[in-house]
Amino acid sequence: MTVISLEAKADVVPPAGDLTRLLAEWAANLSYDDIPERVRAHIRLCLLDTLGCGLYGSRQESGQIAGRVAQRIGSGPALVWSHGARSDIASAAMANGTAVHSFEIDDVHLSGQIHPGSVTVPAVMALADQLATEGLASSGEQMIVALVAGYEVGIRIGVAAGRGHGLSGFHPTGTIGAIAAAISAARFLGLDANTMRNAIALGSTQAGGLYSTRTGGMTKRFHAGRAASSGVLSALMAHEGFTGAHDVLEASFGGFLSSFGCDGSIQNAIAGLGEEWLCADVGFKVFSTCASAQTIVEGVQQLRAKGLTAECLQRLDVYSSSISVSNVGWRYVPADLVAAQMNGGYAAAVTLLEGDAFVVQYDDAHLVDPAIVELAGKVHFHIDPLIEAGGLGLRHASRVVATLTDGRTLETYNEQRLGGPGRAIPADRIEQKFLNLAAAACSADKAERIRDAALGLQELDNVTALSRLIAE
């Protein structure tokens, strides 16, 4: 396997076609033995977390709707998770990806800006179901390689996209996610480097997802599902000989990085590729909020421990990055679940009142609770110059300052959210999170069997055994 170092490339931008080619060749040639065991183990944990989010999300309204639509579109070999039904592979990937992203609790990469599990896992598992009907068994090792390829390259494209991509109004999971899903699907099918390049081009041209969440709606959930579906279509079209622009990522006009408000460096996509594994830093969520609000929740918890109460709070000032302010720093107006989960004021208010911001704090009664709405109005957001200077690596950092009614102030700072870089969540806590979420859709016994199959994925001769457990 080729290892690409930033130092070897210096500051020279790859010639036209080279970025897409390099990433396609790396993903197509990746083997199980190339991947360090610590990375394989982390991807298995990511898989478990993704499945838990999907099972829980399949019981939410957005997941239910997506599942019904998938069945209505047509029949097919692919299982729709926890619906006990099948659909065509593109529609099943759409439904399952939507379910995974249906409660803001799925995995996320800090500087890569995407929720990789919600787009790659549904695409790969739908294809595994398809291959099974053709008499082809897909091994757990094969699935691990495919997921690592999609996670790693998708994250690197997100890093190269920079802050400008999201600040331009695009949701990276819908845009970059379509490319990541295409790479995982293409690697799962064993496509060669040239055909992988076509799959990347087809995924890139299907990239979409507008970050208009302030008034609510389910579209953000759909971004992940549509990206997963686009990935399946991209890989299958490429497999059949459909071609695409071979410089799709780096083209100066009409390329992905030039068209989507990206302001990062191409070098960030290839630095240390094959040696430095960014996917090993994919983090997990312990709060049901946008990732940009996670350090705010933790900051308020810390201030509560110092004596802060709703009664003694005069105002709460949150200082963070431009991305965080854009994502969650707007006045909370009760609308629906998505509007609340994407609002930092709501997250701070409900945490101050109840000490947490998990699934219970986002039921219908909480969303319109007058006490929460009033308290959210006391939260004010600002871009912190020092945090902003830290770039994508500090995009989730926040400094929370409480001014009390007696004039005193309390302050706390969290550079990374729990589950982010340097703050890994123990595996047993992720396992418990999975069991708690899976309880919404299946028995405790089945949840334990799914857990064991996911964490022992490398031992499976046919991953459809896992699909069947999830779908029933």
N, C-alpha and C positions, 0 to 999 in steps of 0.2 A: 504494500500500500504506500502511496506517495505521501510524504510529509512536507507541508508547505510552511515555511517560517516567514514571519514578517521581515526579519533582518535580511533574508535572502532576496526578498523583493524590494527592499529599501522603500523609497517613496515613489517608485515608478508605477504608474497606473497600468494594469495589464492592457495589452493591445485589444482592439475590438474583437469580441468573441471569446476572449480568454477567461473572463470571470465565470460566465455560464459554463464554458467547457471544463474549467478546473473543478467546479463544484459537481458537475455531472459525472466526470470521471471518478472523482473521489467517492461519490455515493454509489455509483454502479459497481465499483471494485471493492467496496467495503466487505470484509468477511467477519465471521463470528470471532475468529482468533485475533483479529486486529483490535478488538474492543476489550479494554481492561475489565477485569471482573467487577471492580468497584462501579464502573459505568453500567455494566449489564445489570448489576443488583439495583442500581438507582432507577433504571428504566423499568424494571419489574415492579418497583414500588410506585413509580409513576403510573404504570398500567393499573395497579390495584386502586390507586386514588381515582383515576379516571373512571374506572368501572363503578366505584361507589357513587361518584357524582352523577354518572349516567343513570344508575338505578334510582337514585333520589329524584333526579330531574325528570325521569320518565313518568313520575307521579304528579309533576307540576303541570299547570295548565298548558304552558308552552310545549312541554314534552308530550303531553297527551295529544295536542293538536297535530304536532309534527308526525307522531306515530299514526294517527288516523289518516292523514294526508298520504303518507307513504303507502299505506294499505290500499287507499283509494286509487292511487296512480296505477297500480298494477301488482300482479303476483310475481314471484320470483324466488330465488334460492336464499336470499339474505334475510337473516333474522332481525326483527325489530325488538330491541331489548325490552324485556318484561311485558311485552304485549301479547306474547304467545302467537305471533303471526309472522309471515314472511312477506317480502316485497322484492322489487328489483334492487340490484346492488347500489345504484346511485341514490335511490330514494331511501333505502335503509341507512346508508351512511349519513344522509341529510337528517333523518329522524334521530338517529343515535347521537350524532354530533350536537344537534340542538339540545337534546336531553342533558348531555354532559355539561353544557354551558348554561343550563337553565337556572342556576342558583348562585352564581358567582363564587363557587368554592373549588373550582378546578385548578390544576397546576399552572404555574406561570413562571416565565424567566424574566428577570429584572431588565437587563440591557437588551435582550432579544425581543422584548415587548409583546410576546405572543403567549397564548395558552396552547401549548403544543399537543397535549394529550387529546383535547377535544376535536382536533382535526385529523390527527394521524391514526389514532386507535380505531375510530369507526371506519375509516377508509380501508385499513388493512383487514379488519375482521369481516367486513362485507365481502372483500375479495376472497378471503379464506372460505367463506360459505359457498361462493361461486365455484371455486376450484374443487371443493369437495363433491359437488354435483357432477363434475367432469372426471371423477375418480382420482383426483390428485390431492394427496394429503399434504398439509402445510405444517411444518414442525415449529415448535416453540423457538428454536434457535433462529429459524428463518424469520419469524416475527420480530424477535429482538433486533436483528440486524436491520430490518426495514424500519422499525421505530427509531433506532439510533440514527439512521441516515436522515430521516425526516426531521427529527428533533434538532440534530446538530446543524444541518444546513439551513433549516428554517430560522433557527435562532441567530445564526451568523448573518443572514440576510436582514434580520431585524436590527442587529447591531449596526450594519452598514446603512440602514435606512435613517438612523439618527432620530433626533427629537422632532425634526421638521415633518416627518411623515404623520405622526399622530396629531401634531399641532395644526396640520392642514385639514383636519377633520376626518381622517381615515382611521378605522379600527384595525390595527395590525393583524388581529386574529382572522379577520375576514379577508384581508389582502395577502399578507405574507403567508397566512395559514393555508391558502389555496395552493401555494407553491410547496410548502412543507408536506401537505397531504399528497400532492402529486409525486414527490420524491419517495415518500414511504411506500406508496402504492406501486410505483415503478420498480423500486428495489425488491419489493415483495414478489413481483412477477418475474424478477431476474432479468430485467431489460439491460442491454449493453449501454455503453457510455453515450453513443450517438443517439440512441432511442431515448435514453434518460434525458438528454438535452432537449429533445422534442417535448417530452412530458413537462419539463420545467417551463418551456415556452408556452405550452397550452395552459398550465396552471397559472402562469403570470398573466395571461390575457383574460383569464376569468376572475382575477383579483377584484374584490369589491367589498364595501362595508363602510357606511357613513356613520360617524360617531355622534349621532343625534339622539341622545338618551335623556336629556333633561326633562322632557315632557312625558317620559315613559315609553311604553310600547315594548314589543317582544323582538324587535329587529336585531338587537345585539345578540340574542340567543341564536337567531337564525344564521348569523355570520359564521359561526363555527360549523353548523350543519351544512351550510351551502359550500363552505370551503372543503369539507370532507368529501362531499359529493363531487365537487369540481376536481378534486384530486383523483378520484376513481375514474371519472370520465377522461381526464388527461392521460393517465397511464394506459387505459385501454385503447384510446385513440392512437397514441404513440405506438403501442404494441402492434396495431393493425397497419402502421405505415403513415399515419397522418403527421405532417411535419410542422415545424414552427421556426420562428426566428432564433438563430443560434447565438445571437448576442442580446437576447431579450432582457437580461438583467442590467447590462451596462450600456446599452445603446444610448447615444447622446440625444436622440429624438425618438420618442415612442417607446423607450425602454422603461423597465419597471422603476429603477432608481431615479430616472430623469423625469418621470411623469407623475409621481405620487408625492411630491413635496419633500423628498428625501434629502437630508443635508449631512449625512455621515460620510465615511470614507470606504471606498471599495476594499482597501487594505484590511478593514475590520472583518470582512467576510472570509478572508483566507489566512489571516495571521495564525500560525501554529496549527493549521488544519491537519488532523491526523495525529497530533501530539498533545494539544491542549483541548480537553473535552468540555465544551461549554454546557452541554446537556447534563453534565454531572451537577451543575448548579441550578437546575430547575427546582423551584421551591414549591411548597405546599401552603395552602391557606387554612388558617384556624378561625377566621372570621368570614361572614357571608357578605363581604363588601368588595367593591372595586379594589384592586391591589393598591391603588394610590391612597386609599383611606385606612389601610391596615395599621400603619404606624400611628395614625391619629387615634384609632381605637386603643392601641396599647398605651399611648401617651396619656389619654384620659384615665385609663385604669391606674396608671402610676400616680396621677394627680389625685385620684380618689383615695389612694393609699396614704397620701399626704394630708388628707382632710377635706378635699374639695367635695362639695355637695351642690345640688341644683339650687338649693335655697341661698347659698352664700356666693353664687357666681354672678358677677356683674356682666362680664364678657369673656369670650374665649378667642384668642388670636392664634391662628395656625399659619406658620411660615414654612413654605415648601417650594418645590420646583414648579416651573411653568407648566410642565405636563400634568402634575398633580392638581394644580389650581384649575387648569383647563378641564380635567376629568371630573373633579369632585367639588371644586370650590365655588359653587353657585348657590343662590338662596333656595332653601328647600320649600317646595310647594307640594302638598300631598297630591299624588297622581296614581301611581301603581308601584308594584314591587321593584321594577327596574329603576325607576326614578329615585327610590329610596336607597337601593343598593349602590347607586352611582353618586350618592350625595354624602360629602364629608360632614356636613352640619348635622344631618340625621344620625350618622354613625356616632358622632361625638355625643349627641344628646341622649340617644338610647343607651349608650355605654355609661354615661354619667348617672343615669337613672337606675340602670339594671346591672351594670358591671360587665356586660358582654354584648356582642353583636353577632350572634350566630343565627341559626335558622328560626329559632323561637322569636327573636326580636324583629323578624320581618314578616310576621303574619298580618292579616288585614287590619286587625284592631290596632296594632302598633302604628301602622302607616298614617293613621289619621288621629292618633292620640293628641289632644290639645296640649298636654304637658310637653310632649316631645316636639311638637311643631313650634311652641313658644320658645323652648330652650334652643332649638336649632337656629332660631333667629338671632341668638346671641353669639353665634359663631361667625368669625370673619377670617377671610383668607388673604394671604399676601405671598408674593414671590420673594424668596430669600436669596439675596445675591450670592452668598457663599454656597448655598445648596445648589443653586443654578450653575455655578462655576464648576461643580463636580460632574456635570453632564449626565449621561444615562445611568452611570453607576450610583448616582444619588437621587434618582428620580422619585423614589418612594420615601426619602428622608423627610422628617418633619420636626419642627420645634413648636411645641404647644405651650402657650402662655395664658394662664388664667388670672384675670383681675377680679379680686373679691370685693364684696360690697363694703368691706371695711378699709379698702384701699391697698391691701397687701397683694402681692403677686406670687404665683407658684409657676414653676417652669420645668419642662422636661424636653429632652431631645432624643430621638431615635433615628439613627443613621440608616438602619435596614429594618425591614419588617421581619417579624418572626417567621421563619421559613425561607428567608432570603439569604444572600451570601454571608457566610460566617455565622449564621444563626439557624443551622439545620435543626429540623424537628426530628426527634428520635423515631425510628421505624415503627416501634410498637404503638406510638401515638397515632401514626398514620393508619396502622392496622385497626386501631380502635375507631378512628374516624370512619373508616370504610364500613365497619360493622354497624355503627350507629346510622349511617346513611342508608345502607342496604336494607335495614329493617323496615324502611318505608315501602319496599317492594317485594321482599321475600322473607322466608323463615330464617331463623338463626342458624339452623343446620345447613341450609343452602348457602347462606352468606359465608359460612366457614369453609365450605367446599370451593366456592369461588375464590376466596382468599388464598387457599392452599394451591389452587391451580395457577393463579396469577403469579404468586411468589415462587412457584416451582415451574414457571413457564418453560425453562430450558429443558425440562424433562418430558414435555408433551410431544408425542409423535404426530398428533393432529390437533391443532388449536380449535377446531370446531367443537371439541369437547367443552371448551370454555364458553364458546358462543351459545351452545345449547343450555348451559346452566344459567346464563344471563337472560336468555330470551323467554324461558318458561314463566 
